[in-house]
Amino acid sequence: MNPIVPGRRDFLKGAAAAAAAGVVPMSLVKLAFADPAQDFTFAYISGAHIQHISGNKFVRNWDRGLIRAVAETNLLTPKPDFVMFGGDLGQLGTMAELDHGAEMLSKLHYPLHCVMGEHDYYLDLGEYWSKLFGPHQYSFDHKGVHFVVLNSILTYDDWTYNKWPSAEELMLQMAGLDNPNGSPFIVGEKQRAWLKTDLDKVAKTTPLVVFSHSPLQKLYKGWNFWTEDAEEVQALLKPFDKVNVIYGHVHQIQYNQIGRISFNAVMATAWPWPYPSTYAQAQHAMPVLTVPMNRADPFFERDATGWQFIDVHTGRVALKYNLYNNTARTVAWNPATGKPEDSAFQDPAKRIPAQVHY
């Protein structure tokens, strides 16, 4: 099948113009089938981290990120059938943050599905989030594809209920990515049992798209880019022919292949991770980063953020990352090697040396 599906060429032309204008992270996903009437798209936004200051004041930069992402999503061609929000709507999970973020998301012109992030959960264990957006885990079918949404940011009962003196302290400890007091995320036994029951009703040839907030794999425990029971979750997904896991949380480009399961991360509307050292000057607005890194340009607030065009029409994820003030990158499934590869950075001779100063 030709990878340039109907409508995609026009979209990419428009996307290039939008990227040049400095839009914020969002994704458009295209799934194509033998019957063109079954083709559909969905959009993906993640990582808003709306943060309340006081009264009606919020951290403006994070507000603007989500507002612009919603505006750009509403202008997409082709129009998506629905929008996924990938978690961390708020920063500290307060009613003020979640209400403010929900109001921005209400401007979308399409049906909305949401994933819960740890910043949405740990103040009240997701109670208020659920009143706004529904259950913590659920599944749905759309035009021949089975979608699963997991709450992957749970952790052990002892850490959740017994370790911290208040709900506010619990939230603050889990909100710090670069924090040794944090706890690894889990999907949990009850939710894995729910997932097994859900998947038992689905044919193994059905395309499967799983949304989580944390990666359903073990990447780097120091920043909690880690799901402790990832192998148990992967075992439930393994029997399916084509599985795609799309996650937020990490605020950076990541990709991996484990058996038949493709993993792809998306960027955030709030900040890149690791963020520039100058961001840390606003201590009330950022998690503390104890290991400084010169990953992003401190003079350009949207450096190392961007948006993604996600193409899943072959059953394998291909992502075209449009990075602001940087060269676009494509991560796509390579059938010759049986894994996703970054087309610009596979050859070490072509890699750009790491930046050591500004």
Secondary structure, DSSP 8 states (H G I E B T S, - for coil): --SS-TTHHHHHHHHHHHHHTT----EEEEE--SSGGG-EEEEEE----B-EEETTEE-HHHHHHHHHHHHHHHT-SS--SEEEE-S--BSS--HHHHHHHHHHHTT-SS-EEE---HHHHTTTTTHHHHHHH--SSEEEEETTEEEEE----B--HIIIIIS-SSHHHHHHHHH-TT-TT---BB--HHHHHHHHHHHTTS-TTS-EEEEESS-SSEEEGGGTEEBTTHHHHHHHHTTSSSEEEEE-SS-S--EEEETTEEEEE---SS--SS--GGGGGSGGGS---SS----S-TTSTTTT-EEEEEE-TTSS-EEEEEETTS--EEEEEETTTTEEEETTTSSGGG--------
